[in-house]
Amino acid sequence: MKVVKLIFLTTLLFIVNACFLETAKEKSDVKDTVIQEDSLRVEEESEPEVVVILPEDIIFEKDFLYEQYTLEDIYPYKDTVRVFQWDKMRAELVKLENAQREDSVVWVIFKNRKNENGESPLIRNFHRNAYKRVSDSLGVERYQSVPLYLLSDTITPEVYGRDGTLAAFLGEQGTFWHVRSIYNQNEWLVPKRYVKSIGTGTFEHVAIVDRTNQNIATLEKDTDKWLVRSMNPATTGVHRPPYQMETPLGIFVVQEKKEKMYYLVDGTSNIAGFSPWASRFCNGGYIHGVPVNLPRKTIIEYSSSLGTTPRSHMCVRNASSHAKFVYDWALLEKSLVMVIE
């Protein structure tokens, strides 16, 4: 009887120990799982956040490379004053800086100079502007522009995009490229033939044209600040149908250079003269020197109309030596022209 009782107690003890060990193992497994999950959670939370640049982070420092006709930050004009709008410049540069902080951003340019890639199709809601040409609601003409489609509609374009506009490539969708305009941050689909990829990299040379104050500043990025290389008077385009047009607002890429840019007598195919040291950034818009009307052939250095009122045909007139500076300084497809109001 004692033997039976001993066997029973031994068996019971074995069963209790087995249950205890199994329970302990389950608790250990649960603990390990919790530790692993916590480790993952800590790892996810420790991922670095993308730092967004703010306007106040943009620092300007004057370090001129071109010093003729230099204007002050605030300077007299007739019975008032004019200024360099540094705050507005910061607002535009922030768009560029934040876009350039994205990993391996691929840059593209809207391309359709003189409709070289084909006339854009009609947009959904178009009208005829004061120049009798098809235009969208934002004033962008069909001629020399590219069609921009909504992400949800590849049948009929919504608006037009100006030749020379800088955008970021976001991906492909059939025969379209998905892009984001750096100027207004809008996303569009654009037929591939109207877009040119210019690869990765950063833009470190920027000319900023102010339509309100009729001046131009050239800026060069140097690590954590923007060096001001020149501050000069300029003359922008005027709205005067049927031939003269305002210099368009936006962020554009320097696409072409001409030592002499010949222009025509309005409404004809006859050459009227040339503008020296021309750097094209949009449609037929150039930064150039003082126009030289035939029969004169020698370059004119300066005009008293610079820095006064708009009077160009879309272009941005400069002192000819400053136009030469921009011509040499701004590398093709690696430099920008920003136009502000």
C-alpha positions in Angstrom: 0.0 0.0 0.0 2.9 2.3 0.9 4.5 1.5 -2.4 1.4 2.4 -4.4 1.1 5.7 -2.5 4.7 6.5 -3.2 4.3 5.8 -6.9 1.2 8.0 -7.0 2.9 11.0 -5.3 5.9 10.7 -7.6 3.7 10.7 -10.7 1.8 13.7 -9.4 5.0 15.6 -8.7 6.2 14.9 -12.3 3.0 16.1 -13.8 3.1 19.4 -11.7 6.7 20.0 -12.7 5.9 19.4 -16.3 3.0 21.9 -16.2 5.2 24.4 -14.4 7.9 24.1 -17.0 5.5 24.4 -19.9 3.9 27.5 -18.3 7.3 29.0 -17.8 8.3 28.3 -21.4 5.1 30.0 -22.6 5.8 33.0 -20.4 9.3 33.1 -21.8 8.1 33.0 -25.4 5.6 35.8 -24.7 8.3 37.9 -23.1 10.7 37.3 -26.0 7.9 38.3 -28.4 7.2 41.5 -26.5 10.9 42.3 -26.4 11.2 41.7 -30.2 8.1 43.9 -30.9 9.4 46.6 -28.6 12.8 46.5 -30.4 11.0 46.9 -33.7 8.9 49.7 -32.4 12.0 51.6 -31.1 13.8 51.0 -34.4 10.8 52.4 -36.3 10.5 55.4 -34.0 14.2 56.2 -34.4 14.1 56.7 -38.2 15.3 60.2 -39.0 12.6 62.7 -40.1 13.0 64.8 -43.2 14.0 68.2 -42.2 12.0 70.9 -43.9 13.8 74.2 -44.7 11.9 77.4 -43.7 12.2 80.8 -45.2 14.1 82.1 -42.2 16.7 79.3 -42.8 17.7 81.0 -46.0 20.8 83.2 -45.4 22.1 85.8 -47.8 25.6 87.2 -47.8 26.9 89.8 -50.2 30.0 88.7 -52.0 29.9 90.4 -55.4 31.5 89.0 -58.5 30.0 91.9 -60.6 30.1 95.3 -59.1 29.0 97.8 -61.8 25.7 99.6 -61.4 25.2 97.9 -58.0 21.9 98.9 -56.2 21.3 99.2 -52.5 18.8 97.0 -50.7 16.5 100.1 -50.7 17.1 102.8 -53.2 15.3 105.9 -54.5 13.1 105.9 -57.6 11.4 109.1 -58.7 9.3 110.3 -55.7 9.3 106.9 -54.0 11.7 104.0 -53.3 12.3 100.6 -54.7 13.7 97.5 -52.9 15.2 94.1 -53.3 12.4 91.8 -51.9 14.6 89.4 -49.9 11.7 87.8 -48.2 10.0 86.9 -51.5 13.4 85.6 -52.7 13.6 83.4 -49.7 10.1 82.0 -50.3 11.1 80.9 -53.8 14.5 79.5 -52.8 12.8 77.4 -50.0 10.8 75.6 -52.7 14.0 74.7 -54.5 15.9 73.8 -51.3 13.2 71.5 -50.0 12.9 69.8 -53.4 16.7 69.3 -53.5 16.6 67.6 -50.1 14.6 64.7 -51.5 16.7 61.6 -52.2 18.0 61.6 -55.8 15.4 63.9 -57.2 15.3 63.7 -61.0 14.8 67.1 -62.7 12.8 67.7 -65.8 12.1 70.7 -68.0 8.9 71.5 -70.0 10.1 71.8 -73.6 8.1 73.2 -76.5 10.0 76.2 -77.9 8.3 77.4 -81.1 6.1 74.2 -80.8 9.1 72.1 -81.6 7.4 69.0 -80.0 4.0 69.7 -81.6 1.2 72.1 -80.9 -0.5 71.4 -77.6 -4.0 70.0 -77.7 -6.8 72.3 -76.6 -7.5 72.3 -72.9 -10.9 71.8 -71.2 -11.7 75.5 -70.7 -9.8 77.8 -73.0 -10.4 81.4 -74.2 -8.8 83.9 -76.5 -6.7 86.5 -74.7 -5.9 90.1 -75.6 -3.4 88.8 -78.1 -6.1 86.8 -79.9 -4.3 83.6 -79.0 -5.6 80.5 -77.2 -4.9 80.7 -73.5 -5.8 79.0 -70.2 -7.4 80.6 -67.2 -4.0 81.5 -65.7 -2.9 83.4 -68.8 -0.6 80.8 -70.2 -0.9 80.6 -74.0 -1.1 77.4 -76.0 1.7 78.5 -78.3 5.1 77.2 -77.1 3.6 75.5 -74.0 3.0 71.9 -72.9 -0.4 70.3 -72.0 -0.8 69.4 -68.3 -3.3 66.7 -67.4 -4.9 65.9 -64.1 -3.8 62.6 -62.5 -7.3 61.3 -63.0 -7.7 62.3 -66.6 -5.4 61.6 -69.6 -8.0 62.5 -72.2 -8.3 66.3 -72.1 -5.5 68.6 -70.6 -6.5 70.9 -67.8 -4.1 73.9 -68.3 -0.8 74.7 -70.1 2.7 74.7 -68.7 5.3 77.2 -69.9 8.3 76.1 -71.8 11.4 76.1 -69.5 9.5 75.3 -66.3 11.4 73.3 -63.8 9.7 70.2 -62.4 10.5 67.0 -60.4 10.0 63.6 -62.0 7.7 61.4 -59.9 7.2 58.4 -62.2 5.7 57.1 -65.4 2.1 56.3 -66.3 1.9 54.8 -69.8 2.9 57.5 -72.3 2.9 60.2 -69.6 5.3 61.4 -67.0 4.1 62.2 -63.5 5.7 65.5 -62.5 5.6 68.1 -59.8 6.1 71.8 -60.6 8.6 73.4 -58.3 7.0 76.8 -58.6 3.5 76.0 -57.5 3.9 72.4 -56.2 1.1 71.1 -58.4 1.3 67.6 -59.7 0.5 66.8 -63.4 0.7 64.2 -66.1 2.6 65.4 -69.1 3.1 63.5 -72.4 6.7 62.3 -72.6 7.5 64.2 -75.8 7.0 67.6 -74.0 9.4 66.9 -71.2 13.2 66.7 -71.1 15.0 64.9 -68.2 18.2 66.7 -67.1 19.1 64.2 -64.4 19.9 64.6 -60.7 22.1 67.2 -58.9 21.6 70.6 -57.3 21.1 74.0 -58.7 23.6 76.4 -57.2 23.2 79.4 -59.6 20.0 81.4 -59.5 19.1 84.7 -61.1 16.0 86.3 -59.5 14.1 88.9 -61.5 11.6 91.3 -59.8 8.9 92.6 -62.1 7.6 95.1 -59.5 10.9 96.8 -58.7 12.6 96.2 -62.0 15.8 94.7 -60.7 17.7 91.5 -60.8 19.9 89.7 -58.3 22.2 86.8 -59.0 22.7 84.2 -56.2 25.2 81.4 -55.7 24.8 78.6 -53.1 27.8 78.1 -50.8 27.2 75.3 -48.3 24.7 76.9 -45.8 24.2 80.3 -47.4 23.4 82.1 -50.6 26.1 84.5 -51.8 24.8 87.6 -53.6 26.9 88.0 -56.7 25.2 91.1 -58.2 22.3 93.5 -57.6 21.4 95.4 -60.8 18.6 97.4 -62.5 16.7 95.5 -65.2 13.7 96.1 -67.5 11.1 93.4 -67.9 8.4 92.7 -70.5 5.3 94.8 -70.8 1.7 93.8 -71.5 1.1 95.6 -74.8 -0.8 93.6 -77.5 -0.3 92.4 -80.1 3.5 92.0 -79.8 4.9 92.8 -76.3 4.3 90.5 -73.4 5.0 90.4 -69.7 7.9 88.4 -68.4 6.2 85.3 -67.0 6.3 84.5 -63.3 7.8 81.1 -62.4 10.9 79.0 -61.9 12.7 78.3 -65.1 15.9 76.6 -66.4 18.5 78.4 -68.5 18.2 76.4 -71.7 20.1 78.2 -74.4 22.6 81.0 -75.0 23.3 83.3 -77.9 26.1 85.7 -78.1 23.8 87.8 -80.3 20.1 87.3 -80.2 18.6 88.8 -83.4 15.0 90.2 -83.2 12.5 91.2 -85.8 10.6 94.3 -86.7 7.2 93.7 -85.1 4.8 91.9 -87.4 7.5 91.1 -90.1 10.3 88.7 -90.8 12.8 91.5 -91.1 15.7 91.7 -88.7 15.6 94.9 -86.6 18.7 94.4 -84.6 20.3 92.2 -81.9 20.6 91.9 -78.2 24.0 90.8 -76.8 24.8 88.0 -74.4 21.4 86.4 -74.3 20.5 83.6 -72.0 17.1 82.0 -72.8 14.9 80.7 -69.9 11.3 80.6 -71.2 9.7 80.5 -74.6 11.3 83.5 -76.3 12.3 85.1 -73.0 16.0 85.9 -72.5 18.2 87.8 -70.0 20.2 90.0 -72.4 22.1 93.3 -72.8 20.9 96.6 -74.2 19.2 96.1 -77.7 21.2 97.3 -80.7 19.0 98.6 -83.5 20.3 98.4 -87.1 22.2 99.9 -88.8 24.3 100.2 -85.6 26.5 97.2 -85.0 28.4 98.0 -81.9 27.3 97.0 -78.4 25.6 99.5 -76.2 26.7 99.2 -72.6 23.9 101.0 -70.7 20.4 102.5 -71.2 18.7 105.1 -69.0 15.5 103.0 -69.2 17.0 100.2 -67.2 15.3 99.8 -63.8 12.4 102.1 -64.7 9.3 100.6 -66.3 8.5 97.4 -68.2 9.1 97.9 -72.0 10.5 94.7 -73.3 8.9 91.9 -75.5 9.0 89.4 -72.6 12.8 89.5 -72.2 14.8 90.9 -69.2 17.1 93.7 -70.3 20.3 94.4 -68.4 23.4 96.5 -68.8 25.3 94.6 -71.5 28.3 93.9 -69.2 26.0 92.4 -66.6 24.3 90.3 -69.3 27.8 89.1 -70.2 28.4 88.2 -66.6 25.2 86.2 -66.4 26.0 84.6 -69.8 29.3 83.3 -68.5 28.2 82.5 -64.9 24.9 80.6 -65.5 25.6 77.1 -66.9 23.1 75.6 -69.3 20.5 73.3 -67.6 22.3 73.8 -64.3 21.1 77.4 -63.5 17.7 78.9 -62.8 15.8 82.1 -63.4 13.1 82.9 -60.9 10.7 85.7 -61.7 8.8 87.3 -58.8 6.2 90.0 -58.5 
